[in-house]
């Protein structure tokens, strides 16, 4: 019994010593932290937005061209998470006529949950790139945004005003010259920002119009087979119409050109651009009659690179 009592007493003493040491360490840590002033948290918004207007750019801007992954702003109690390039910025719905139901204001607020510095024109450019060439390369996406920005500048409008109808996004048609219907990913925003910030401005070499010859050829064949109702002309017909400013022939059916009445608003192929496949994205800038050789060069290029594109009829 004497040995057991000594053992219990020794164990109690060790336990008491451990508790006292732990308490002293905790008190020391508290004293050190209380001597350091707390740092104010950085604001993540510019304050309330006036009713009926779109929110402006917050005072703290992200770099125009992020080198590393974009990270969400710090939220108390949460660790910031990197935003992947395929992160979707919006979640919208579309009416039967192709108009996006959600207002640009609402979509902009959605996007600012992931990128608080995004502007309305950047969102418009991102939706344009996603809608017109969702899977395009970085250079191809930049070319699309740059060409539409060229057209907007010629009309003395912002990119948003140039591509929307009554303040709404939606599919291409008589009201909208290009589609902004599809929800963009972060990589589409990166391309739009690169152009709007000036870093990739001019990459489209003055282009104001574009189309995808490969997709156009496929849709033309579907139209001929009666699988789609909307008219889809042969890509070489579009090329000739744009480059030589030819009108449609009256009374001869759809997609037939009147070569006897050429106009003066001709376009020219801008040529090869690094990172851009012209069989997937063909870009056109304003030209003159002396640029007829550009039409021939573009036609020869398409006939060599796209199997089955050569045609024997006007349609």
C-alpha positions as CSV (number, residue, x, y, z in Angstrom):
1,X,0.0,0.0,0.0
2,X,2.9,2.4,0.7
3,X,4.3,2.0,-2.8
4,X,0.9,2.5,-4.3
5,X,0.3,5.7,-2.4
6,X,3.7,7.1,-3.5
7,X,2.9,6.3,-7.1
8,X,-0.4,8.0,-7.0
9,X,1.1,11.1,-5.3
10,X,3.8,11.3,-8.0
11,X,1.3,11.1,-10.8
12,X,-0.9,13.8,-9.3
13,X,2.1,16.1,-9.0
14,X,3.0,15.6,-12.7
15,X,-0.5,16.3,-13.8
16,X,-0.8,19.5,-11.8
17,X,2.5,20.7,-13.2
18,X,1.3,20.1,-16.7
19,X,-1.9,22.1,-16.2
20,X,0.0,25.0,-14.7
21,X,2.4,25.1,-17.7
22,X,-0.5,25.1,-20.2
23,X,-2.2,27.9,-18.4
24,X,0.9,30.1,-18.4
25,X,1.4,29.6,-22.2
26,X,-2.2,30.6,-22.9
27,X,-1.9,33.8,-20.8
28,X,1.4,34.7,-22.5
29,X,-0.3,34.3,-26.0
30,X,-3.2,36.5,-24.9
31,X,-0.8,39.2,-23.7
32,X,1.1,39.2,-27.0
33,X,-2.0,39.5,-29.2
34,X,-3.6,42.2,-27.1
35,X,-0.5,44.4,-27.8
36,X,-1.0,44.3,-31.6
37,X,-3.7,46.6,-33.1
38,X,-6.2,44.9,-35.4
39,X,-5.8,45.7,-39.1
40,X,-8.9,47.1,-40.8
41,X,-10.5,44.8,-43.4
42,X,-10.4,46.0,-47.0
43,X,-13.8,47.1,-48.4
44,X,-15.2,44.8,-51.1
45,X,-17.8,47.2,-52.5
46,X,-18.2,50.9,-53.3
47,X,-21.4,51.3,-51.2
48,X,-25.1,51.2,-52.2
49,X,-26.0,51.4,-55.8
50,X,-28.5,54.1,-56.9
51,X,-31.9,52.7,-57.8
52,X,-32.3,52.2,-61.6
53,X,-28.7,52.4,-62.5
54,X,-26.0,49.8,-63.1
55,X,-23.3,49.5,-60.4
56,X,-20.0,51.1,-61.2
57,X,-16.5,49.7,-60.9
58,X,-15.4,49.3,-57.3
59,X,-12.5,51.4,-56.2
60,X,-10.1,48.5,-55.8
61,X,-9.5,47.1,-59.3
62,X,-8.0,43.7,-60.3
63,X,-5.1,43.7,-62.7
64,X,-6.2,44.0,-66.4
65,X,-4.4,40.8,-67.2
66,X,-4.0,38.4,-64.2
67,X,-0.8,36.4,-64.4
68,X,-1.8,33.8,-61.7
69,X,-5.2,32.4,-60.8
70,X,-7.8,35.0,-59.7
71,X,-8.8,34.6,-56.1
72,X,-12.1,35.7,-54.5
73,X,-11.9,38.6,-52.0
74,X,-11.4,37.6,-48.4
75,X,-14.6,36.9,-46.4
76,X,-14.4,36.7,-42.6
77,X,-14.4,33.1,-41.5
78,X,-13.8,31.7,-45.0
79,X,-10.6,31.0,-46.9
80,X,-10.4,32.6,-50.4
81,X,-10.7,30.0,-53.2
82,X,-9.0,30.3,-56.6
83,X,-11.4,30.8,-59.5
84,X,-10.8,28.3,-62.3
85,X,-10.8,29.5,-65.9
86,X,-14.0,27.4,-66.6
87,X,-15.9,28.9,-63.6
88,X,-19.2,30.1,-65.0
89,X,-19.9,33.8,-64.1
90,X,-23.7,33.8,-64.8
91,X,-26.7,31.6,-64.5
92,X,-29.4,33.0,-66.8
93,X,-32.5,31.8,-68.6
94,X,-33.8,32.6,-72.1
95,X,-37.2,33.3,-73.5
96,X,-38.6,31.6,-76.6
97,X,-37.5,34.5,-78.8
98,X,-34.0,34.3,-77.5
99,X,-33.9,37.1,-75.0
100,X,-32.1,36.7,-71.7
101,X,-34.7,37.1,-68.9
102,X,-32.3,38.4,-66.3
103,X,-31.4,42.1,-66.5
104,X,-27.8,43.1,-67.2
105,X,-27.8,44.6,-63.7
106,X,-28.6,41.3,-62.1
107,X,-26.1,39.4,-64.3
108,X,-23.4,41.9,-63.4
109,X,-24.1,41.4,-59.7
110,X,-23.9,37.6,-60.2
111,X,-20.5,38.0,-61.9
112,X,-19.2,40.2,-59.1
113,X,-19.5,37.4,-56.7
114,X,-16.5,35.9,-58.5
115,X,-14.8,39.0,-59.8
116,X,-15.8,42.2,-58.0
117,X,-14.0,44.5,-60.5
118,X,-15.9,43.4,-63.6
119,X,-17.5,46.2,-65.6
120,X,-20.6,46.1,-67.8
121,X,-18.6,46.3,-71.0
122,X,-16.4,43.4,-69.8
123,X,-19.5,41.3,-69.0
124,X,-20.9,42.1,-72.5
125,X,-17.6,41.1,-74.1
126,X,-17.4,37.9,-72.1
127,X,-21.0,37.0,-73.1
128,X,-20.2,37.8,-76.7
129,X,-17.1,35.6,-76.8
130,X,-19.0,32.7,-75.1
131,X,-22.0,33.0,-77.4
132,X,-20.1,33.4,-80.7
133,X,-17.2,31.0,-80.2
134,X,-17.5,29.2,-76.8
135,X,-14.6,26.9,-77.3
136,X,-12.3,29.3,-79.1
137,X,-8.6,29.8,-78.3
138,X,-7.6,32.9,-76.3
139,X,-6.6,34.7,-79.5
140,X,-9.8,33.8,-81.2
141,X,-11.9,35.0,-78.3
142,X,-9.9,38.3,-78.3
143,X,-10.4,38.7,-82.0
144,X,-14.2,38.4,-81.6
145,X,-14.3,41.0,-78.8
146,X,-11.9,43.3,-80.7
147,X,-13.9,43.2,-83.9
148,X,-17.1,44.0,-82.2
149,X,-15.4,46.8,-80.3
150,X,-14.2,48.2,-83.6
151,X,-17.8,48.2,-84.9
152,X,-19.1,49.8,-81.7
153,X,-16.5,52.6,-82.0
154,X,-17.5,53.3,-85.6
155,X,-21.0,53.7,-84.3
156,X,-19.8,55.8,-81.4
157,X,-21.4,53.4,-78.9
158,X,-20.2,51.4,-75.9
159,X,-19.8,47.7,-76.4
160,X,-22.9,47.2,-74.2
161,X,-25.1,49.6,-76.2
162,X,-23.9,48.2,-79.5
163,X,-24.8,44.6,-78.7
164,X,-28.0,44.9,-76.7
165,X,-31.6,45.6,-77.6
166,X,-33.6,47.7,-75.2
167,X,-31.0,46.9,-72.5
168,X,-31.2,43.1,-72.8
169,X,-28.8,40.4,-73.8
170,X,-29.9,37.7,-76.3
171,X,-29.4,35.8,-79.5
172,X,-28.3,37.4,-82.8
173,X,-31.1,38.8,-85.0
174,X,-32.5,42.0,-86.4
175,X,-32.3,43.7,-83.0
176,X,-28.8,42.4,-82.0
177,X,-25.9,42.2,-84.5
178,X,-24.2,39.4,-82.5
179,X,-25.2,37.0,-79.8
180,X,-24.8,37.6,-76.1
181,X,-27.2,34.8,-75.1
182,X,-24.8,32.3,-73.5
183,X,-23.4,32.5,-70.0
184,X,-19.6,33.1,-70.0
185,X,-16.8,31.4,-68.1
186,X,-13.9,33.1,-66.5
187,X,-11.7,32.5,-69.5
188,X,-14.1,34.5,-71.7
189,X,-13.9,37.4,-69.2
190,X,-10.1,37.2,-69.3
191,X,-10.2,37.6,-73.1
192,X,-12.7,40.4,-73.0
193,X,-10.6,42.2,-70.4
194,X,-7.4,41.8,-72.4
195,X,-9.0,43.7,-75.3
196,X,-10.9,46.3,-73.3
197,X,-7.8,47.1,-71.2
198,X,-5.8,47.7,-74.3
199,X,-3.4,44.8,-74.0
200,X,-4.9,42.9,-76.9
201,X,-6.6,45.8,-78.6
202,X,-6.1,45.7,-82.4
203,X,-5.5,41.9,-82.5
204,X,-8.3,41.6,-85.1
205,X,-6.5,44.0,-87.5
206,X,-9.4,46.3,-87.9
207,X,-12.0,43.6,-88.5
208,X,-15.7,44.5,-88.1
209,X,-17.3,41.3,-89.2
210,X,-16.6,37.5,-88.9
211,X,-18.1,34.1,-89.3
212,X,-17.1,30.4,-88.9
213,X,-16.8,28.9,-92.4
214,X,-16.7,25.3,-91.1
215,X,-19.9,25.6,-89.1
216,X,-21.6,27.7,-91.8
217,X,-20.9,24.8,-94.3
218,X,-22.4,22.3,-92.0
219,X,-25.5,24.4,-91.3
220,X,-25.9,25.1,-95.0
221,X,-26.0,21.4,-95.7
222,X,-28.6,20.9,-93.0
223,X,-30.7,23.7,-94.5
224,X,-30.5,22.2,-98.0
225,X,-31.7,18.9,-96.4
226,X,-34.6,20.6,-94.7
227,X,-33.4,19.9,-91.2
228,X,-33.4,23.6,-90.2
229,X,-35.9,26.4,-91.3
230,X,-33.5,29.4,-91.0
231,X,-31.6,30.1,-94.2
232,X,-27.9,29.3,-94.1
233,X,-26.0,30.2,-97.3
234,X,-22.9,28.5,-98.5
235,X,-19.7,30.1,-96.9
236,X,-18.2,30.9,-100.3
237,X,-21.4,32.8,-101.1
238,X,-21.0,34.8,-97.9
239,X,-17.4,35.4,-98.7
240,X,-18.2,36.8,-102.1
241,X,-21.1,38.9,-100.9
242,X,-19.0,40.5,-98.2
243,X,-15.8,41.0,-100.1
244,X,-17.4,42.3,-103.3
245,X,-20.5,43.9,-101.8
246,X,-23.0,42.0,-103.9
247,X,-26.7,42.2,-103.3
248,X,-29.1,39.2,-103.3
249,X,-30.7,38.6,-106.7
250,X,-34.4,39.4,-106.7
251,X,-36.8,36.6,-107.7
252,X,-34.2,33.9,-107.9
253,X,-34.6,32.3,-104.5
254,X,-32.5,32.6,-101.3
255,X,-28.7,32.9,-101.3
256,X,-28.4,33.8,-105.0
257,X,-26.1,36.8,-105.7
258,X,-26.7,39.6,-108.2
259,X,-23.2,40.0,-109.7
260,X,-24.4,42.8,-112.0
261,X,-24.9,45.3,-109.2
262,X,-21.8,45.5,-107.0
263,X,-21.6,48.0,-104.3
264,X,-18.8,50.0,-102.7
265,X,-18.9,48.8,-99.1
266,X,-16.5,46.0,-99.7
267,X,-14.7,44.0,-97.1
268,X,-11.3,42.2,-97.1
269,X,-9.9,39.2,-95.3
270,X,-7.4,40.4,-92.7
271,X,-5.1,37.4,-93.3
272,X,-3.6,34.9,-91.0
273,X,-3.4,35.8,-87.3
274,X,-1.2,33.8,-84.9
275,X,-3.4,31.5,-82.7
276,X,-6.5,32.0,-85.0
277,X,-7.7,29.2,-87.3
278,X,-9.3,31.0,-90.3
279,X,-11.4,27.9,-91.1
280,X,-13.0,28.4,-87.7
281,X,-12.9,32.2,-87.5
282,X,-12.7,34.3,-90.7
283,X,-12.3,38.1,-90.0
284,X,-13.1,40.9,-92.4
285,X,-12.1,44.6,-92.3
286,X,-13.3,47.5,-94.5
287,X,-11.5,47.6,-97.9
288,X,-11.6,49.0,-101.4
289,X,-12.0,47.5,-104.9
290,X,-8.2,47.1,-105.1
291,X,-8.5,44.4,-102.4
292,X,-10.2,41.9,-104.8
293,X,-7.0,39.8,-104.5
294,X,-7.8,39.3,-100.8
295,X,-11.1,37.7,-101.8
296,X,-9.3,35.3,-104.1
297,X,-6.7,34.5,-101.5
298,X,-9.4,33.8,-98.9
299,X,-11.3,31.6,-101.2
300,X,-8.2,29.6,-102.2
301,X,-7.3,29.1,-98.6
302,X,-10.8,27.8,-97.7
303,X,-10.9,25.5,-100.6
304,X,-7.6,24.0,-99.7
305,X,-8.2,23.6,-95.9
306,X,-11.9,22.7,-95.7
307,X,-12.8,19.4,-97.5
308,X,-15.9,19.6,-99.6
309,X,-16.3,23.3,-99.5
310,X,-16.0,23.8,-103.3
311,X,-19.4,24.5,-104.8
312,X,-21.0,24.4,-108.3
313,X,-24.2,26.4,-107.5
314,X,-24.8,29.9,-106.1
315,X,-26.5,28.6,-103.0
